[in-house]
Amino acid sequence: MITVLRRGEVAADLTAALQTRDRDRKRFAFMRKVPDDILLLVLGYCGASSLLALETASRALLELLRSPARHKQQEALWCGCLRSRWPREGPALCSLGEHERRLGLRPRAPARQIYRAFCTKKDAERHIETVDPEGGEDALEELAFIAVVGDFAGVPSWREEIPDEGEKVDLLRWQPPLGAVRLGVFENLGAGLTGATVAEVTGERLRQELHVIDLRTFQCVTLLSMVPNNGMDILDSPLSQLPELQDGDAVFFTSSQNYAMRKRHHLTPSTLCVLFPFLALRPTQDGHCLMFAEFVLESRPPPYYGELHESMRPQFINNDESYCEFVAEVIRQTHSR
């Protein structure tokens, strides 16, 4: 149904809107007389939605929050909002600007922008259209990843490993201090070796998520969110390519996440990316603690891609720069749809 508004109705709507805005401005006019430091302290008890409403209604507050001289208070204010809305991811999100804050500089990842990005995150598109590459080094420096395991979150970093085969592997690893991430007691953990699924044994406590924010556009997508589903193993001898593991450690495997860049209006993928999640736990006196969570870029197609790879000859992404360039395009295309 299409509603046709008469000229008088339109004028009445505009008048009502202007009156509401004027009332809001008068309602918050008192803030002009409150000292900045006290005002920022008071606003620290507000939620982000209240702050955004106040910014809309009060030009004085907006100028205060955007004042370069007050950026430390502004950051503290929005970091409080991040921690309040997302108790799990909030501390990790706030840490994205820590390097600049320690140097006394304005953060390149302002907490207000991070808040907006995480509020509007979407599940990543798995198949995107082919675009001309622009070079991956810039994307490598400007993408921020947030890894989640159960009720805990942290900022992973890129590293390089060389397995037994001698081929370099790039991976994202989140490795908290030993004992910092305690996941509790998993009863019948050995049942995972005799037919029980990981979800049946551990529930949601091992759910893995991987989010990524482009710090140039402040857009965010979720690349992965699932419980390990490809089984587990309790080591009776350390894996040679992972010397930090020891007997008794438990490792969990999750199905690889596959992303494709396809030529427009064509089913054949021109580029494929395979991200393989890996999780390692260590038993303690009061349960298990997280040793590390990894997201490995496969350097070759998995076995079930063998025939497909031979027939279509796609290009596989297996290094951090190319992957970040690819993900930056995933973010752009996901948010443009």
TORFIMI-992906 format. One record per residue (C-alpha): x, y, z; residue in one letter; residue number from 1. Coordinates in Angstrom, 1 decimal, padded with zeros to 4 digits. Last residue first. Layout:
<sites>
SITE     c1     c2     c3 rest  nr
SITE      X      Y      Z    a NUM
...
</sites>
This chain:
<sites>
SITE     c1     c2     c3 rest  nr
SITE  025.1 -006.7 -000.2    r 337
SITE  027.8 -004.1  000.1    s 336
SITE  028.8 -005.3  003.6    h 335
SITE  029.7 -008.8  002.5    t 334
SITE  031.5 -007.4 -000.6    q 333
SITE  033.8 -005.1  001.5    r 332
SITE  034.5 -007.7  004.2    i 331
SITE  035.3 -010.4  001.7    v 330
SITE  037.5 -008.0 -000.2    e 329
SITE  039.5 -007.3  003.0    a 328
SITE  039.5 -011.1  003.6    v 327
SITE  041.3 -011.7  000.2    f 326
SITE  043.9 -009.0  000.9    e 325
SITE  044.4 -010.5  004.4    c 324
SITE  044.8 -014.0  002.8    y 323
SITE  047.3 -012.7  000.2    s 322
SITE  049.4 -011.1  002.9    e 321
SITE  049.2 -014.1  005.3    d 320
SITE  050.3 -016.8  002.9    n 319
SITE  048.6 -019.9  001.5    n 318
SITE  045.9 -018.8 -001.0    i 317
SITE  045.1 -021.5 -003.5    f 316
SITE  044.7 -020.7 -007.2    q 315
SITE  042.0 -022.8 -008.9    p 314
SITE  042.9 -025.6 -011.4    r 313
SITE  039.4 -026.6 -012.3    m 312
SITE  039.7 -030.3 -013.1    s 311
SITE  042.8 -031.2 -011.0    e 310
SITE  041.6 -029.1 -008.0    h 309
SITE  038.2 -030.7 -008.1    l 308
SITE  039.7 -034.2 -008.1    e 307
SITE  041.9 -033.4 -005.2    g 306
SITE  039.5 -031.2 -003.2    y 305
SITE  038.5 -034.1 -000.9    y 304
SITE  042.2 -034.5  000.1    p 303
SITE  042.6 -030.9  001.4    p 302
SITE  044.1 -028.4 -001.1    p 301
SITE  047.6 -027.4 -000.4    r 300
SITE  049.3 -024.7  001.8    s 299
SITE  046.4 -024.8  004.3    e 298
SITE  046.2 -021.5  006.1    l 297
SITE  046.0 -022.4  009.8    v 296
SITE  043.7 -020.9  012.4    f 295
SITE  045.3 -021.7  015.7    e 294
SITE  044.0 -021.6  019.3    a 293
SITE  046.5 -022.0  022.1    f 292
SITE  047.3 -023.6  025.4    m 291
SITE  043.8 -023.3  026.8    l 290
SITE  043.3 -024.7  030.3    c 289
SITE  041.7 -027.9  031.4    h 288
SITE  040.3 -029.0  034.8    g 287
SITE  041.1 -028.2  038.4    d 286
SITE  044.4 -030.1  038.8    q 285
SITE  045.5 -029.1  035.3    t 284
SITE  045.0 -030.8  031.8    p 283
SITE  046.4 -028.9  028.8    r 282
SITE  044.3 -027.8  025.9    l 281
SITE  045.1 -027.4  022.2    a 280
SITE  042.8 -026.1  019.4    l 279
SITE  043.1 -026.2  015.6    f 278
SITE  041.0 -024.3  013.0    p 277
SITE  041.8 -024.9  009.3    f 276
SITE  041.3 -022.0  006.9    l 275
SITE  041.1 -023.0  003.2    v 274
SITE  041.1 -020.2  000.6    c 273
SITE  040.2 -020.7 -003.1    l 272
SITE  040.8 -018.5 -006.1    t 271
SITE  039.4 -018.7 -009.6    s 270
SITE  036.3 -020.6 -008.7    p 269
SITE  034.3 -022.0 -011.6    t 268
SITE  030.6 -021.3 -011.3    l 267
SITE  030.6 -018.3 -013.6    h 266
SITE  028.4 -015.2 -013.6    h 265
SITE  031.3 -013.1 -012.3    r 264
SITE  034.5 -015.0 -011.8    k 263
SITE  034.6 -016.7 -008.5    r 262
SITE  036.5 -015.9 -005.3    m 261
SITE  036.1 -018.9 -002.9    a 260
SITE  036.1 -019.4  000.8    y 259
SITE  036.5 -022.7  002.6    n 258
SITE  036.3 -023.2  006.4    q 257
SITE  038.1 -026.4  007.5    s 256
SITE  036.2 -028.7  009.7    s 255
SITE  037.4 -028.4  013.3    t 254
SITE  040.1 -030.5  015.1    f 253
SITE  040.7 -030.7  018.8    f 252
SITE  044.0 -031.4  020.7    v 251
SITE  044.2 -032.7  024.2    a 250
SITE  047.5 -032.6  026.1    d 249
SITE  048.3 -035.8  028.0    g 248
SITE  051.9 -036.1  026.8    d 247
SITE  053.4 -032.8  025.8    q 246
SITE  052.8 -029.9  023.4    l 245
SITE  055.3 -027.1  023.0    e 244
SITE  057.2 -029.1  020.4    p 243
SITE  054.5 -028.7  017.7    l 242
SITE  055.9 -030.0  014.5    q 241
SITE  057.0 -033.3  016.2    s 240
SITE  053.6 -033.9  017.8    l 239
SITE  054.2 -034.9  021.4    p 238
SITE  053.7 -038.5  022.3    s 237
SITE  050.7 -040.0  024.2    d 236
SITE  048.6 -037.2  023.0    l 235
SITE  044.9 -037.1  023.6    i 234
SITE  043.1 -036.7  020.3    d 233
SITE  039.9 -034.9  019.2    m 232
SITE  037.3 -035.2  016.5    g 231
SITE  036.3 -033.3  013.3    n 230
SITE  033.5 -031.3  014.9    n 229
SITE  035.2 -028.6  016.9    p 228
SITE  032.3 -026.2  017.9    v 227
SITE  031.5 -023.5  015.4    m 226
SITE  031.7 -019.8  014.5    s 225
SITE  034.1 -018.8  011.8    l 224
SITE  034.7 -015.8  009.5    l 223
SITE  032.6 -013.2  011.4    t 222
SITE  032.6 -009.9  009.6    v 221
SITE  033.5 -006.3  010.6    c 220
SITE  033.5 -002.9  009.0    q 219
SITE  035.6 -000.1  010.4    f 218
SITE  036.5  001.2  006.9    t 217
SITE  040.3  001.5  007.4    r 216
SITE  040.5 -000.6  010.5    l 215
SITE  039.0 -003.6  008.7    d 214
SITE  037.7 -005.8  011.5    i 213
SITE  038.0 -009.6  011.7    v 212
SITE  036.0 -012.1  013.8    h 211
SITE  037.0 -015.7  014.5    l 210
SITE  034.8 -017.9  016.6    e 209
SITE  035.5 -021.2  018.3    q 208
SITE  033.0 -023.0  020.5    r 207
SITE  035.0 -025.0  023.0    l 206
SITE  032.8 -024.3  026.1    r 205
SITE  029.7 -024.8  024.0    e 204
SITE  029.2 -028.4  025.0    g 203
SITE  032.4 -030.3  026.0    t 202
SITE  031.5 -034.0  025.7    v 201
SITE  028.4 -033.9  023.4    e 200
SITE  029.9 -031.1  021.4    a 199
SITE  033.2 -033.0  020.9    v 198
SITE  031.2 -036.0  019.5    t 197
SITE  031.1 -039.3  021.3    a 196
SITE  032.4 -042.3  019.3    g 195
SITE  035.2 -043.9  021.3    t 194
SITE  037.9 -041.2  021.2    l 193
SITE  035.6 -038.4  022.3    g 192
SITE  034.7 -040.6  025.2    a 191
SITE  038.1 -039.8  026.6    g 190
SITE  036.8 -036.5  027.8    l 189
SITE  034.4 -038.3  030.1    n 188
SITE  033.9 -035.2  032.2    e 187
SITE  035.4 -032.0  031.0    f 186
SITE  036.5 -029.9  034.0    v 185
SITE  036.9 -026.2  033.6    g 184
SITE  037.9 -024.0  030.7    l 183
SITE  040.6 -022.0  032.4    r 182
SITE  042.1 -019.3  030.2    v 181
SITE  044.9 -017.7  032.1    a 180
SITE  046.6 -021.0  032.9    g 179
SITE  049.5 -020.6  030.5    l 178
SITE  049.5 -017.0  029.3    p 177
SITE  047.2 -016.6  026.2    p 176
SITE  048.3 -018.0  022.8    q 175
SITE  046.1 -016.8  020.0    w 174
SITE  047.6 -018.0  016.7    r 173
SITE  046.9 -017.0  013.1    l 172
SITE  048.8 -019.2  010.7    l 171
SITE  051.3 -019.1  007.8    d 170
SITE  052.8 -022.5  006.8    v 169
SITE  056.2 -022.9  005.2    k 168
SITE  056.8 -026.2  003.4    e 167
SITE  059.5 -028.4  005.0    g 166
SITE  057.4 -031.6  005.0    e 165
SITE  058.0 -031.8  008.8    d 164
SITE  056.2 -028.6  009.4    p 163
SITE  057.6 -025.1  009.0    i 162
SITE  055.9 -022.4  011.0    e 161
SITE  055.1 -018.8  010.5    e 160
SITE  053.3 -016.4  012.7    r 159
SITE  050.4 -014.0  012.5    w 158
SITE  048.8 -012.6  015.6    s 157
SITE  045.7 -013.5  017.6    p 156
SITE  043.8 -010.9  019.7    v 155
SITE  041.9 -012.5  022.6    g 154
SITE  038.6 -013.9  023.7    a 153
SITE  037.2 -016.1  026.5    f 152
SITE  033.8 -017.6  027.2    d 151
SITE  034.1 -020.5  024.8    g 150
SITE  037.1 -019.9  022.6    v 149
SITE  037.1 -016.6  020.8    v 148
SITE  039.6 -015.1  018.4    a 147
SITE  039.5 -011.4  017.4    i 146
SITE  041.4 -010.3  014.3    f 145
SITE  042.5 -006.8  013.3    a 144
SITE  043.0 -006.0  009.6    l 143
SITE  045.1 -002.9  008.8    e 142
SITE  048.6 -004.2  008.6    e 141
SITE  047.9 -007.2  006.5    l 140
SITE  045.5 -005.1  004.3    a 139
SITE  048.3 -002.7  003.4    d 138
SITE  050.7 -005.5  002.6    e 137
SITE  048.2 -007.4  000.4    g 136
SITE  048.5 -005.6 -003.0    g 135
SITE  045.6 -004.2 -005.0    e 134
SITE  044.3 -007.4 -006.4    p 133
SITE  041.8 -007.2 -009.4    d 132
SITE  038.4 -008.4 -008.3    v 131
SITE  036.7 -011.8 -008.5    t 130
SITE  033.2 -012.1 -007.0    e 129
SITE  032.7 -013.5 -003.6    i 128
SITE  031.7 -016.9 -002.3    h 127
SITE  031.7 -017.5  001.5    r 126
SITE  030.1 -014.2  002.4    e 125
SITE  031.2 -013.4  006.0    a 124
SITE  028.6 -013.4  008.7    d 123
SITE  027.9 -009.8  009.6    k 122
SITE  029.2 -007.2  012.0    k 121
SITE  027.2 -004.0  012.7    t 120
SITE  027.6 -003.7  016.4    c 119
SITE  031.3 -004.8  016.1    f 118
SITE  032.0 -002.0  013.7    a 117
SITE  030.2  000.6  015.8    r 116
SITE  032.0 -000.4  019.0    y 115
SITE  035.3 -000.4  017.1    i 114
SITE  034.6  003.1  015.9    q 113
SITE  033.9  004.3  019.4    r 112
SITE  037.0  002.5  020.7    a 111
SITE  039.2  004.4  018.3    p 110
SITE  041.5  002.1  016.3    a 109
SITE  044.3  004.5  015.2    r 108
SITE  044.5  005.5  018.9    p 107
SITE  045.4  009.1  019.6    r 106
SITE  049.0  009.1  020.7    l 105
SITE  050.4  008.9  024.3    g 104
SITE  052.8  006.1  023.3    l 103
SITE  051.0  003.7  025.5    r 102
SITE  047.7  004.8  023.9    r 101
SITE  049.1  004.1  020.4    e 100
SITE  050.0  000.5  021.3    h  99
SITE  046.7  000.0  023.2    e  98
SITE  044.4  000.8  020.3    g  97
SITE  043.3 -002.8  019.6    l  96
SITE  043.2 -003.6  023.3    s  95
SITE  039.7 -002.3  023.7    c  94
SITE  038.4 -005.1  021.3    l  93
SITE  040.2 -007.7  023.4    a  92
SITE  038.7 -006.4  026.6    p  91
SITE  035.2 -006.3  025.1    g  90
SITE  035.2 -009.8  023.5    e  89
SITE  033.7 -011.6  026.6    r  88
SITE  032.0 -008.8  028.4    p  87
SITE  030.4 -007.6  025.2    w  86
SITE  027.9 -004.8  026.0    r  85
SITE  029.6 -003.7  029.2    s  84
SITE  033.2 -004.2  028.0    r  83
SITE  032.6 -002.2  024.8    l  82
SITE  030.7  000.6  026.7    c  81
SITE  033.6  000.9  029.2    g  80
SITE  036.0  001.1  026.2    c  79
SITE  033.7  003.9  024.9    w  78
SITE  034.2  006.1  028.0    l  77
SITE  037.9  005.3  028.4    a  76
SITE  038.5  006.3  024.8    e  75
SITE  036.6  009.5  025.3    q  74
SITE  038.5  010.3  028.4    q  73
SITE  041.8  009.8  026.6    k  72
SITE  040.6  011.7  023.6    h  71
SITE  039.8  014.8  025.6    r  70
SITE  042.3  017.3  024.2    a  69
SITE  041.5  016.1  020.7    p  68
SITE  037.8  017.1  021.3    s  67
SITE  035.4  014.7  019.7    r  66
SITE  033.6  013.8  023.0    l  65
SITE  033.4  017.5  023.9    l  64
SITE  032.1  018.6  020.5    e  63
SITE  029.4  015.9  020.6    l  62
SITE  028.5  016.9  024.2    l  61
SITE  028.1  020.6  023.2    a  60
SITE  026.1  019.7  020.1    r  59
SITE  023.6  017.9  022.3    s  58
SITE  020.7  015.9  021.0    a  57
SITE  022.5  013.6  018.6    t  56
SITE  025.4  013.1  020.9    e  55
SITE  023.0  012.5  023.7    l  54
SITE  021.3  009.8  021.7    a  53
SITE  024.6  008.2  020.9    l  52
SITE  025.6  008.3  024.5    l  51
SITE  022.4  006.7  025.6    s  50
SITE  022.8  003.9  023.1    s  49
SITE  026.4  003.4  024.3    a  48
SITE  025.3  002.9  027.9    g  47
SITE  025.8  005.6  030.5    c  46
SITE  027.8  005.3  033.7    y  45
SITE  030.9  006.8  032.1    g  44
SITE  028.7  009.8  031.3    l  43
SITE  029.1  011.0  034.8    v  42
SITE  032.9  010.9  034.6    l  41
SITE  032.8  012.7  031.3    l  40
SITE  030.6  015.4  032.7    l  39
SITE  032.9  015.8  035.8    i  38
SITE  036.0  016.3  033.6    d  37
SITE  034.2  018.7  031.2    d  36
SITE  032.8  021.0  033.9    p  35
SITE  029.0  021.1  033.9    v  34
SITE  027.5  024.4  032.5    k  33
SITE  027.0  023.2  028.9    r  32
SITE  025.4  020.0  030.3    m  31
SITE  022.4  022.0  031.5    f  30
SITE  021.3  022.3  027.9    a  29
SITE  020.4  018.6  027.9    f  28
SITE  016.6  019.1  028.1    r  27
SITE  016.7  022.2  026.0    k  26
SITE  018.4  020.4  023.1    r  25
SITE  016.0  017.5  023.5    d  24
SITE  013.0  019.8  023.4    r  23
SITE  014.4  021.5  020.3    d  22
SITE  014.8  018.1  018.5    r  21
SITE  011.2  017.2  019.4    t  20
SITE  009.9  020.5  018.2    q  19
SITE  011.8  020.1  014.9    l  18
SITE  010.3  016.6  014.4    a  17
SITE  006.8  017.9  015.2    a  16
SITE  007.1  020.7  012.7    t  15
SITE  008.4  018.4  010.0    l  14
SITE  005.5  016.0  010.6    d  13
SITE  003.0  018.9  010.5    a  12
SITE  004.4  020.2  007.2    a  11
SITE  004.1  016.8  005.7    v  10
SITE  000.6  016.5  006.8    e   9
SITE -000.3  019.9  005.4    g   8
SITE  001.2  019.1  002.0    r   7
SITE -000.9  015.9  001.8    r   6
SITE  000.7  012.6  002.3    l   5
SITE  000.0  009.7 -000.1    v   4
SITE  000.3  006.3  001.4    t   3
SITE  001.3  003.5 -000.9    i   2
SITE  000.0  000.0  000.0    m   1
</sites>
